[in-house]
Amino acid sequence: MTGNLFPGKNYHQEVLTRMNRLGAMRNLALLNEKKEPFFDRLAAIAGATIGVPVSLVTMVSANFQFFKSSVGLPEPWNSQRRTPLSHSFCQHVVMTGEPLIIEDAREVDFLKDNLAIPDLNVIAYLGTPLKTPDGDQLGSFCMIDSEPHPWTQDDIAIVTAFGNVVNAEIEARGRAYGNRQLPHYIMQVSRPRMDTLEHDLKNATTTEEIVDVLNRVAEAIRE
């Protein structure tokens, strides 16, 4: 979505405070402060693939956004791993359930006053939805540039595929939580998948090959 039409404030608050999505983030340890190599490695690989300085896995709570992973954010935000929603582009991805594609936020009516622009140097933004299998919108997998960036269709396809890997992980965590095995899953399962992803991406040279690798990893996580 690149337009500037968003629902009113009451609807905005209603979406952000929905108990299902807040409960999912809490139950699946997506607001857990502990760093997880799975998300950190995924964000780092995505940023390097797209060629941007900042890549994030963001969860949007009722009144703040939490960076499950952050690569390249300036301090103190990178250490704090959260911002108020006054600094959030990702909330708009949650609101619409659609990708948000911004070449220059300073020229977009609903973003030009967002404090992420002066404080985090967010100028260009490409974010794809992170959600549960039931459709509860949780956050965004996003790329950020500190200068105007005309995102290509290849960029969008690749970031969407990275987001699909995170959505597969969210789905797998839901199953593990239901089986009371979430801590074991987090500690034991994710690392081998990231090793496979990094290995296979080294041989992927086209957008189609990169997306295929990411889709295969997502399918393996869902099995």
N, C-alpha and C positions, 0 to 999 in steps of 0.2 A: 504494500500500500504506500502510495506516495502523496496522497491528497491531504486535506486539512480539515476534514469533517469528522468529528468524534462526538459520541454521546455526551449528555450533560453531566454535571458534577455528581448528581444523585446516583445515576446509573454507574458512573465510575466507581464510587464508593461501594455500591452494592456488589459489583464484580470482585473488587479487591478483598472484600470481607467475607466472601463465600466460604462457609465452613469446610466444604469438601476439599477445596484446593489448599486451604491453610492446613487442614489436617493431613493431607497427602504430603506436603513439604515437610511437616514435622515428623510424621511416622516413617518416612523413607529416608530420614537423616539428610535431607537436602538443605536444611538450615544449620547443619552441624558445623561448628567452627573448625573442626579438625580437617586439615588438608588431606585430599585424596589424590594420589598419583594418577588415577584414571582420568579425572576431569582436567588436572593440570597438564598432563601430556596431550590430551585431546585438544585443549585450547591452544597449546603451543604449536602443535602440528598444523592446526587450522590457520592460525595467524601466519605461519611461515609459508603455507601453501598459497594463501591469498596475497600475501605480501603487504600486510598492514602492521602497524606497531602495537595495536591493542586487540586482544581477543578475550572474550568473557563468556562464562557460563553463569547466568544471572537468574536468581529466584526472586520474584516480586511478592513481598508480604503485604500486609494491610497498610503499613505506613513507612516501609523502608524496602530497599532492594539489597539482597545479599549476593556477594560474588562467590559462588561455589568454586569457581576458579577465576583468576585474573592474571593475565599476562600483559605486562607493559603499562599498567596504570601508573600515573604519577602518585607520589606520596602526598598526604598520608593515607590516601584512599586504598592503595594496594595493601598496606598493612592492616588497615581497619576492616577491609573486605565488605564494606557496606556504605550506602549513602542514603539520605532521606529521599523521598520521591520527588523532591524539588530538583534533584539531579538525575532523574531517570527518564531515559528514552524507552527502556524496556517495558515500562508499564503500558505503553501504547500497543505493544505486541500482545500483551495479556488482554487488554481491552477488546481488541478486534479479533484475536485468534488468527491473524494474518501476518505475513512478513512485513517488515518496515524497511523501506529502501530510501535512504536520504543521501543525496550527493553533497548538499551544503545546508546544514541545519539553520544557519543564520538567515536563510532565505525562505524558511518554512514557517508559516504563521503560528502553528500550534507548538513549535519548538524554539523559536528564536529567542524567547525569554527564559528558556530552561537553563538552570545554573550549571548544568554539565558542560555547557559551552565555555564559559570563562574559567571554571574551576577544574575541570577534567580535560579541557581542550578537545572536546568532542565536536568535530565538524561534520564528518561523514559517518554514516551508520548503516549497517546492514544486519538485521536481526531476524531470526526465524523462530517460530513458536516452539516452546517446550511444554509438553502436556502429558497427562495420564491417558491410558487407553480409553477411559470414560469421557475424555474431552475436557477435563478440568485444566484450564490454562495456568501454568505455573511460572513461566518466565521466558527467557530468550537466550539463544545461542547467537552471539553477535560479534561482528568485526567493527572496529572503529579506526578512523584515520583522523589525524590532526590537521588535515587540509582537505579541500574539496576532492572528492573521489567519484568519478563516474563508474559505478558498478556495472560490470558486464553480465550477460546472461550466464557465462561460465562461472563467475563469482557466485551468483545466486544459486546455481545448481549445486556447486560444491558446498557452500555453507548450509544449504537445505539438507544435503546428505550428511554432513557432520551433525546437524541437529537431529536427524533421524537416528543416529547412533546414540545420542543422549536420550532420546525418547524410548529407544529400545532398553536402555539401562534403567530408566524409570519404570518401565513395564516389568523388567526382571526383578527389580527391587520390590515391587508390589507383590509378586509371587513369593519372594523370599520372606517378606514381612508377614504374609498370610500363613506361611509355614513356620514362623518364628525362627527363621534362619538368617535374618538380615545381617547381624554382625559378622557371621561366618562368611556370608556372601561378599560383603564389602572387603574383608581382609584377604580372602583366598581366590576369588574368581576373576576379578577384573584385570589384574596385571597380565596374565597370559594373552588376553585378547588385545591389549594395547601393544604387546610385543609383536603379535601377528600383524596388526594394523601398520605399525611402523615399517616392518619388513616388506610388506606387500606394496606400500605406497612408494617405496624407493624405486620400484620397477614400473610405476604408473606415470606415464608421460603426457597423456591427454586428459581432458575433462571427463570423457566417457570412462576411461580406465580408473580415474580417481573415484568417481561416483560409484562405479561397480565395486571397487574394493570396500568402500564405506558401506554400501548396501549389503555386501556379504557379511561384514562384521556385525551389522545391525541384525541380520537374520540369525547369525550364530548366537548372539546375546539373547534373542527371543526364544531360542529352542529350549 
